[in-house]
Amino acid sequence: METPRHAPQRQFAVADDCLRLGGLALTRLAERVGATPFFAYDRGAVAARVAMLRAALPSGVLLHYALKANPMAALAQHLAGLVDGMDVASAAELRIALDAGVAPAAVSFAGPAKSHAELRCAVAAGALLHLESEGEMERVAETGAQLGLTPRVAVRINPNFELKHAGMRMGGAALQFGVDEERVPAMLQRLGRLALDFVGFHLFVGAQNLSAGAIAEAQSHSVNLALRLAAHAPAPLRLLNIGGGFGVPYFPGQCELELAPIAAGLERALALLADTAPQARLVLELGRYLVAGAGIYVCRVRERKLSHGQVFLLTDGGMHHHLAASGNFGQVIRKNYPVAIGNRMAGGPRETASVVGPLCTPLDLLADRVELARAEAGDLVVVFQSGAYGPSASPAAFLGHPPALEVLV
Ligand SMILES: *Cc1c(COP(=O)(O)O)cnc(C)c1O
């Protein structure tokens, strides 16, 4: 089995045959957690990731964390001290961001079909509302009138260009997200007559992109489009959130995203904004890019089993905790996440094995015929790149097994 050119497991230390996280041997960590399966997130790795990104990008760019990627409260609190704001998509996420200590003005709330209660919470808190439709604009204005507040709003644009090479497309087509670009001028005219504080624009056209060229191109299109539409806005542009979509390597052959071409494009964007919209701050919102590599999922082998000559490691973990690693979180072709036997990291006999969970469905497959250290009952299977879209994106209630624990170390 080919290993990724930038094997994610390399960012964790190994000592005495055992993977280490936050200075702690995995076997020791498992004892401390007290049960498997669990997700563990390395706070040092998250901080290092944000620092690396800040060093690579122009300093004028603001970094937001998209809480959807991993809403664990302790992790959110850690990130609150590292980023410039957070993007939320529900009242529950809004609460997590505010509890984590993010300034309300630095929280933005996106997502279609927001409830009346969600709008009230967001307006009352002073968060920035990303308007996903003309109808929502009217409802936000009504909410503001009811509360005696002037809601801060940004218009989410659904642009006519598409993001190439994106793992998941969220713009440039008929979609429930944002307002089609040709409708935005009329919407802005109406917005100017409502008691709303226009702050700027939001664009998010796709996620999990590993092509720096495609991202830079989409960002350049986004800035140009926003500046054209700003001519119709009732107030100067103060904020331009051009999304993110920075991907991470999950599968064999994938590489870390190259940041230099993106940084060069952002330098040009900042220069253009300085000339034409001097009050505008440029925001990137990133989810998985900040946290995926810092997290692992750990489950324990309960039994080895042979079927038709193939080795199956039957574990206590599975797709009910980690849907994405099972290949069922929107992937078109199932591929293996990087996995290892976390307490047998050096030497020893190896074999080809499949890692499965306890669910009564063949979909419950964490690794399909990968090369691993030969494992026995009691050994710890580690799935890397698991810091994003883990428990909160998995069907925990399916078949009624216990949920996974989560720890920040
Ligand atoms: C999902 C989402 C994100 C985060 O996507 P990642 O791929 O995790 O970076 C950011 N912004 C919006 C609007 C989203 O819907």
The ligand as a Gaussian input file, in Angstrom:
#p B3LYP/6-31G(d) Opt

LIG

0 1
 C      -18.445000      23.739000       5.455000
 C      -18.120000      25.162000       5.351000
 C      -16.830000      25.596000       5.684000
 C      -15.720000      24.693000       6.120000
 O      -15.304000      23.816000       5.119000
 P      -13.912000      23.052000       5.268000
 O      -13.838000      22.188000       4.072000
 O      -13.971000      22.264000       6.533000
 O      -12.844000      24.090000       5.329000
 C      -16.572000      26.941000       5.607000
 N      -17.535000      27.810000       5.221000
 C      -18.783000      27.416000       4.901000
 C      -19.790000      28.420000       4.498000
 C      -19.115000      26.083000       4.945000
 O      -20.351000      25.694000       4.623000

